[in-house]
Amino acid sequence: MQSFLQETNKPDRQINLAKAALIYAKYEYPKLQIQDYLTTLDIISERVKDSLPNNLYPLKVIKTINHYLFKELNFRGNTSNYYDPCNSYINKVIDKKIGIPITLSVIYLEIAKRLNFPMVGIGMPGHFIIRPEFENVGIFVDVFNQGEILFREDCEIKLQEIYQQPVTLADHFLTPVSNQQILGRMLTNLKYIYLNSQDYPKMLRIIELLLQLFPNHPIELRDRGLLYYQLRQWEKATADLQLYLSILPTAADAQTIRQLLQQMR
């Protein structure tokens, strides 16, 4: 099996987002056939292509993708069990046709890419949307909500609905994110799902993948060290926590980490 590191250790635009997501899914679902799901995305894209009008205006392309994905195939956002880990595995989202904003967006991005209609991910706080990769296009797509078309003002309203308070939409909230950042966000979702369910072995596997994406990321090193501590693997815990302190010696939790290291000694 091609490794996650091998797929993601490339210039960002060369990372095959769907393939990378399927590679990490294969750790959870060993019988998963990666090529089968890539072929499914190819087939969906061909069906959409057959329905495209002659005039490929961005709005028309989006509406055509929306119709096929959400009306004919019945893809939808999982509003009843948002934190089900299946929502963060692309193969299960394709199988069940149900997911969370970022995984549904990845499927949409992959279809758009196959149609030579470039789109980019937008990692707003608390929500994930996409937009066409054209300068000053001014429209966004909320894939979780059946491909709802948004303008900048709608994005601000969306944030206010999420946080239940007035929020000013800062420009950087709408900055496109890289493929690495998208994968990192998907894996981070899983990390906290497994933390909340206290499934530490699976959480450890996800942190290992995050550290392949972002080597020596201090927060991931700290969290892996704390996880090793929970698993009573003292040497590994000590190594990670010491490295964390060497990178962030004045971190807010530095004193707590030093006390923990002292206890392990």
N, C-alpha and C positions, 0 to 999 in steps of 0.2 A: 504494500500500500504506500502510495506517495505520502510523504510526511507533511504535516501542517507547516513546519518550518520551511521546507523546500518550496511550498506553494506561496508562502507569504514573504519570503526573503528575496523579493524582487522589487524593481521600481514599482511604485504604488499603482500606476495605471496598468501595469502588466499583470497584476494579481487578478486571478479569476475568482470573483467574489463568491459565486455559487459553488464552485469546486472547493474552495477553502472551507466554506461553511459545511459542505457535505463531508469533507475529510474529518473535521472535528466531530461531526455527528456520528461518524463510523466508530469512534471510540465508545460511544454509548450504544450503537446499533451495529454490531460487528458484521451482520449479514447484509448490510446495506450495500447496494450496487451503485456506486457513484455515477457511472455512465448512464444508467437507466434514468436517473433523475435529470441529468443534463439533457438527455434526449427528450424527456417530457417537456422541458423548457423550450427546446427547439421546436417541438410539435405545436405547442401553444403559440409560439411566435409566428409560425407559418400560418396558422389559422387566423391570427390577427391580421397578418400581412394580406391575406386573401380578401379581407373585408375593408382594407384601407381605401379611402377615396383617392382620386387622381391628384387633387390639390392637398398636399401634405402640410396643412397649417398645424402648428403645435396643438391647438385646442381640438382639432378634428382627430389627430392621432391619439391624444389622451382619451377622448370620448370613445374611440374605437376600442382601445385597450380596455377601458372601463367596462364597456358593454360585454366584451367576451369574458373577462375575468370575473366580473361581479354578477352579471345577469345570466350568462350561459353556464359558466363553471361554478358559480355560487361561492366564490371565495369571500370570506368575511372576517371581521375582527372578533376575537374571542372576548366578549364582554362578561361572560358568566364565570370563567375560570382563568383569569388573566395570568396568574402566576404558575400555571401548569408548565412544567419544564418542556413539554412537547412543543409549546408555542415558540421556543427558542431554537428548535432543530428544524432546519429547512425541509428535510425529508418528511417529517411528520406534518408540517404545514401544507406541503404539496399533497400528501395522502388525505388529510382530513379537510383540506381547504379552509382552514381556520388558523389564525395566528395573532401576533401582536404587531404593533406598528412597524417595528424595524424588520422583522422577518418577512412580512407581507411586502414591505418596501423593497427588500432585496430581490424578491421574485419579480416585482414590477420593473426594477432597474435592469434585471437580466433580460427581460422581454424587450424592453426599450432598446437595449444595446444590440440585440439581435435584429432589430428593425432599423438599425443605423439612425436611431433617434436618441441622441445622448441625453441622459438625465443624471442628476447628482443627488446625493442624500443631504438632508438638512437636519442636524441633530439639535433641535430645540430642547430647552430644559423640559423634562417630563414628557416629551412627545417626539416623534420622528416623522418627518414628511419628506417629500422629494420635489424637485422642480426640473424643467427642461434646462439643459446646459447651453442656453443662448443668452447673450448679453441683454440686459434690460427686459427680459421676457415678462417679468412681473406676476407670473402665476405659479402657484404651488399645488401639489396634489397630496391629499390626506388619504393614503391607501387604507388605513384602518377604518375609515368611514366611507367605504365604497367608492374610493377615488374622488371624493369631494374636491372641487376646485376652489382654491383659496387665493385671496389677494393679501397683501401685507396687513391690511386692517383686520382681516379675518384671523390671521395668525396671532395677532395681539389679543383678540377676543378669545381664541382657543386657549392661550396661556392663562388668561383670567379665569376661564372655566376650570382649568386644571388646578390652579392654586387658590381658587375661591377668594380672590382679592384683586385689587387693581394692580396691573403689571404693565410697565412700559416696555415695549419691544425694542431691545437694543439691536443695533445693526449686526453685531457678532452672533446673535441668536440665529440668524439666517445665513451664516457662512457655510458653504459646502464642506462636508467632511470627507476625509480620505477613505479608501477601502480598508486600510489598517484600522482606522478609527471605528468604522462600522463593525468590523469583526470584533474589535475590543469591546464595543458597547454590547454586542450580542452575548459575548462570553461573560461580561460583567453581570448582565442580567441573570445568567445561569449561576454564577458564583454566589450571588445573594439568595437565590432560590434554594440552593443546596445548603447555604449557611442557615437559613431559616428552618429548614427541615432537619438540620444537624446531620446531613449526609456528608461527613468529612472526607471520605475517600474520593467521592465525585467532585467535591469542592477543590480538593488538592489537584485533581487532574485538570480542572479548569484553570486554576492559577498557573500550573505548569505551561498551559497553552498561552495564557496571557504574557508570561515571561518569555516565551518564544517570540511573541509579537513585539514586546517592549522589554528588551533585556535590561536587567538590573533596575527595573522600575521600583522605586523605594516602597511604595504602598503595597505592591504585590509581594515584595520580599518580606515586608513586615507581616503581612497577612499569612504568607506561607510559614514564616517562623512561628507565629502564634498557633497556626494549625498543627505544626509539628509538636509544639508544646502540648496541645490538647491530646495529641496521639502519643505523647510520652517519648518522642524521638528527640532526646535532649541535644545530641551533637548537631543534628541538622537544624534544630530550632536556634541553637546558639550561633551557628554560622550565619544564618539569615538575619537574625536580629542584630548581630554585630555589624554586618554589612549595611543594614538599614541605618544604624546610628552613624556609621562612617560617611554615609551619603547625606543624611539629614541630622547632624549632631544637635541642632537646636529645635528639632520638631517639638510640637506641643506635648506629645506623649513620650518624649525622650527619657524623662526621669522614670516614668512607669516601666518602660522597656529595660532601663538599667537595673531597676529593682528586680525585675523578672529574671534577668541574666544572673544577678547575684544569688537568687534563690536556686537556680539550676546548678550553680557552682557548688 
